[in-house]
Amino acid sequence: MNIETLQTICSAFPKVTEDIKWGDHLCFLIGEKMFCVGSLSTNFTCSFKASDEDFVTLTERPSIIPAPYMARHKWVLIEEPSALTLQEWEFYVTKSYQLVKSKLPKKYQ
C-alpha cells in the first residue's frame, strides 16, 4: 500500500473530497468529515475509522495501534502498510467511508 493506491481506492467513492492537513497528510472526506488519512512522507502510515468490533480485532494485530488523539472515536493507525493485504485495505477503507457517511445529514447520503 502507498498513498497513490489509497487515493485510487478513496476517490472511487461518491462525493469524496481531498484535503492536505498538518503539512504532510492527505485526508479523504465525505461531507467535510474525515474517513481516512494517509501520510505523504516516505514512511507511509494511514489512519481510518473502524467499527467497535474491528477496532478491537485490528489493534490486536502487529503494526496496528489505536490512532493517537482519535482512538476514542475508534480510529486505528496502520504503522506498517504490509500489516493488511490489499483486499483488507479495500474492505476497511470502504467500511470507514460507510461508517462516517451513515452519520451525516441526509443531503450528504
Backbone torsions as a table, in degrees:
resi	resn	phi	psi	omega
1	MET	NA	141.8	174.2
2	ASN	-146.0	176.8	-175.2
3	ILE	-64.3	-33.8	-179.8
4	GLU	-67.0	-42.7	178.6
5	THR	-66.6	-41.6	177.6
6	LEU	-61.1	-41.4	179.2
7	GLN	-63.6	-38.5	177.6
8	THR	-63.8	-43.9	179.4
9	ILE	-63.1	-51.1	-174.5
10	CYS	-69.4	-36.6	-177.4
11	SER	-71.8	-12.2	177.8
12	ALA	-76.4	-16.8	-179.9
13	PHE	-79.5	145.3	178.9
14	PRO	-64.6	143.5	173.1
15	LYS	61.3	25.6	178.5
16	VAL	-85.5	135.8	173.4
17	THR	-119.4	162.5	179.5
18	GLU	-121.8	150.5	177.8
19	ASP	-152.2	145.3	175.0
20	ILE	-99.5	124.9	179.9
21	LYS	-125.1	157.6	176.4
22	TRP	55.2	24.9	174.6
23	GLY	83.1	-36.5	-174.4
24	ASP	-143.3	30.9	178.4
25	HIS	-127.8	125.6	176.8
26	LEU	-91.0	116.9	-176.3
27	CYS	-103.4	137.0	176.5
28	PHE	-108.5	129.0	-172.7
29	LEU	-128.5	151.7	169.1
30	ILE	-129.1	122.3	-178.0
31	GLY	58.3	37.9	179.8
32	GLU	66.7	14.0	176.4
33	LYS	-111.8	129.9	-179.8
34	MET	-70.4	140.4	171.9
35	PHE	-125.7	-12.7	179.0
36	CYS	-159.1	141.2	179.8
37	VAL	-136.8	124.1	178.3
38	GLY	-119.2	142.4	-179.9
39	SER	-79.7	145.6	177.3
40	LEU	-95.0	-1.0	-179.3
41	SER	-77.6	171.6	-178.1
42	THR	-64.7	-30.9	175.7
43	ASN	-92.0	87.3	-175.5
44	PHE	-63.4	128.2	170.3
45	THR	-132.2	164.3	-178.1
46	CYS	-150.8	144.0	175.3
47	SER	-125.2	146.3	174.5
48	PHE	-155.3	162.2	179.2
49	LYS	-78.1	142.4	178.6
50	ALA	-127.9	157.7	173.6
51	SER	-69.3	165.6	179.5
52	ASP	-55.9	-46.3	-178.8
53	GLU	-66.4	-45.7	179.9
54	ASP	-65.0	-35.1	179.0
55	PHE	-57.6	-47.6	-179.8
56	VAL	-64.6	-48.0	-178.2
57	THR	-61.9	-46.6	-177.1
58	LEU	-66.4	-42.4	-176.3
59	THR	-73.3	-7.0	173.1
60	GLU	-84.1	-11.0	-178.8
61	ARG	-88.3	152.0	177.3
62	PRO	-63.7	144.9	176.5
63	SER	68.9	14.4	174.7
64	ILE	-128.2	122.1	-176.4
65	ILE	-129.3	163.0	170.9
66	PRO	-59.9	134.4	-176.8
67	ALA	-68.5	129.0	177.1
68	PRO	-55.3	138.4	178.7
69	TYR	70.7	-15.8	-175.8
70	MET	-122.0	1.3	-177.4
71	ALA	-60.7	-34.5	-179.3
72	ARG	-65.1	-19.0	176.7
73	HIS	-99.5	12.8	177.2
74	LYS	67.1	43.0	172.1
75	TRP	-98.3	144.4	176.4
76	VAL	-115.8	153.6	175.9
77	LEU	-114.7	121.5	176.1
78	ILE	-91.9	106.6	-176.6
79	GLU	-81.1	-26.5	-179.8
80	GLU	-127.5	114.9	-175.6
81	PRO	-54.9	-29.8	-178.9
82	SER	-76.6	0.0	177.7
83	ALA	-65.5	-21.6	178.0
84	LEU	-125.7	146.5	173.1
85	THR	-76.1	167.8	178.2
86	LEU	-60.0	-39.9	178.7
87	GLN	-64.2	-39.0	177.6
88	GLU	-67.3	-41.5	176.6
89	TRP	-55.6	-51.1	-178.5
90	GLU	-60.7	-43.0	-179.3
91	PHE	-62.3	-52.0	-174.6
92	TYR	-72.0	-35.7	177.6
93	VAL	-68.4	-40.0	176.2
94	THR	-62.2	-43.7	179.6
95	LYS	-63.8	-39.4	177.7
96	SER	-61.4	-45.8	177.4
97	TYR	-56.2	-47.5	-178.4
98	GLN	-65.2	-39.6	178.7
99	LEU	-62.2	-46.4	-178.7
100	VAL	-69.5	-43.8	-179.7
101	LYS	-60.4	-38.0	-177.3
102	SER	-65.3	-19.3	-179.9
103	LYS	-93.4	-3.6	-177.5
104	LEU	-83.4	158.7	173.4
105	PRO	-58.7	156.7	-175.8
106	LYS	-53.5	-34.0	-175.9
107	LYS	-65.6	-22.5	177.3
108	TYR	-90.8	-17.4	-178.2
109	GLN	-86.8	NA	NA
